[in-house]
Amino acid sequence: MKIEHVPVMKKEIGSALSVIKNGIYLDCTIGEGGHALSLLESDNSPKKILGIDLDKFILKTTRERLKNYKNKVCLSHGNFANLKTIIAKMGYEKVTGILFDLGLSSFQIEKPNRGFSFGKTEKLDMRFNTNQIIDAGKIVNSYPESRLKEVIFKFGEEPKAKKIANAIVQNRPIEDTYTLSEIIKKAIGKQQNSRKGINPATKSFQAIRIEVNQEFSNIQSGLNQAIEVLDKSGIIAVISYHSLEDRIVKNILRNASKNCICPDQIPKCICQHKATVKLVSNKVIKPSEKEIKENPRSRSAKLRLAKKL
Ligand SMILES: C[S@@+](CC[C@H](N)C(=O)[O-])C[C@H]1O[C@@H](n2cnc3c(N)ncnc32)[C@H](O)[C@@H]1O
């Protein structure tokens, strides 16, 4: 079966990044290259796209998908948390446009044996980078109950985190995604979210995935380095898919756009912070109704744009 990820808000990304002619773009989450391909095929095709992804299996697909542009594309298996070093190895110090399309790809959800989906019975994995030692199984079966509770509460905003963590510990060892989702369902009680048809394990699975891949700390360091390597007037575009992720992005970009980040109670600025970006818009950009209809996975997407000063 051919699985192809549909890039979200590709028109918006295209018009945001193409303000500079002959650009050098850094796609920090190139995935299957959906955004990259639409940028390369556009009237304002960039000079180069540097692409990073943590998933080495996805990069095989990307290489094939972008083969007609192989002279313009440079791919690297790596973590965007190290993007400065990665682009330096590619021979670049600065770029004119940067894209982060956070979260996971349809490839990862639908390919067997990646353990991201509770709809199937699979080994508990959830790693973007399969070279990494820690996977979902290790977290579920070895974290102390208090730490599990904290992860599920903090990264899943799950009010029943305590009950869920306790049920997990009582039922160890847990080997697969289906068993884990049934344990969570039982711990929460059936009524939770059943009206909306949302699987009660959704929040806990999200939390475990975030912990496995250290997603929030990666965003923090990736985004801060991205601002550094962006050329004057270059654009940074970030698409996030849930509120916690978006909050991190919003705070980093807002702080970077301020000339003072002293707390409100300090009457005179002492921080000497200087704005490095200008927010393109204070509000998030969301996909159109039409896009959501055509690609329901886009419904939770939020795009933030900033321009380097
Ligand atoms: C939503 S998909 C990107 C889809 C892509 N824009 C496209 O149009 O095909 C997100 C991708 O980010 C990758 N990813 C997640 N965290 C990463 C990180 N810290 N560094 C590099 N890639 C990461 C995932 O492996 C996944 O392929």
The ligand as an SDF file (V2000), in Angstrom:
LIG
                    3D

 27 29  0  0  0  0  0  0  0  0999 V2000
    4.1070   16.1410   10.0240 C   0  0  0  0  0  0  0  0  0  0  0  0
    5.5120   15.2670    9.4930 S   0  0  0  0  0  0  0  0  0  0  0  0
    6.1950   16.3040    8.2380 C   0  0  0  0  0  0  0  0  0  0  0  0
    5.5430   16.1350    6.9180 C   0  0  0  0  0  0  0  0  0  0  0  0
    6.1840   16.9270    5.7880 C   0  0  0  0  0  0  0  0  0  0  0  0
    6.0760   18.3390    6.0170 N   0  0  0  0  0  0  0  0  0  0  0  0
    5.5630   16.5570    4.4500 C   0  0  0  0  0  0  0  0  0  0  0  0
    4.9020   17.4200    3.8460 O   0  0  0  0  0  0  0  0  0  0  0  0
    5.7200   15.4140    3.9910 O   0  0  0  0  0  0  0  0  0  0  0  0
    6.6190   15.5130   10.8010 C   0  0  0  0  0  0  0  0  0  0  0  0
    7.9770   14.8700   10.5980 C   0  0  0  0  0  0  0  0  0  0  0  0
    8.8460   15.4120   11.5910 O   0  0  0  0  0  0  0  0  0  0  0  0
    9.7690   14.4200   11.9600 C   0  0  0  0  0  0  0  0  0  0  0  0
   10.3360   14.8320   13.2510 N   0  0  0  0  0  0  0  0  0  0  0  0
    9.7330   14.8760   14.4550 C   0  0  0  0  0  0  0  0  0  0  0  0
   10.5760   15.3480   15.3830 N   0  0  0  0  0  0  0  0  0  0  0  0
   11.7480   15.6230   14.7520 C   0  0  0  0  0  0  0  0  0  0  0  0
   12.9950   16.1490   15.1700 C   0  0  0  0  0  0  0  0  0  0  0  0
   13.2160   16.4890   16.4480 N   0  0  0  0  0  0  0  0  0  0  0  0
   13.9770   16.3150   14.2500 N   0  0  0  0  0  0  0  0  0  0  0  0
   13.7760   15.9750   12.9520 C   0  0  0  0  0  0  0  0  0  0  0  0
   12.6010   15.4670   12.4920 N   0  0  0  0  0  0  0  0  0  0  0  0
   11.6010   15.3040   13.3790 C   0  0  0  0  0  0  0  0  0  0  0  0
    8.9470   13.1540   11.9800 C   0  0  0  0  0  0  0  0  0  0  0  0
    9.7700   12.0220   11.8370 O   0  0  0  0  0  0  0  0  0  0  0  0
    8.0170   13.3740   10.7780 C   0  0  0  0  0  0  0  0  0  0  0  0
    8.5540   12.7820    9.6300 O   0  0  0  0  0  0  0  0  0  0  0  0
  1  2  1  0
  2  3  1  0
  2 10  1  0
  3  4  1  0
  4  5  1  0
  5  6  1  0
  5  7  1  0
  7  8  2  0
  7  9  1  0
 10 11  1  0
 11 12  1  0
 11 26  1  0
 12 13  1  0
 13 14  1  0
 13 24  1  0
 14 15  1  0
 14 23  1  0
 15 16  2  0
 16 17  1  0
 17 18  1  0
 17 23  2  0
 18 19  1  0
 18 20  2  0
 20 21  1  0
 21 22  2  0
 22 23  1  0
 24 25  1  0
 24 26  1  0
 26 27  1  0
M  CHG  2   2   1   9  -1
M  END
$$$$
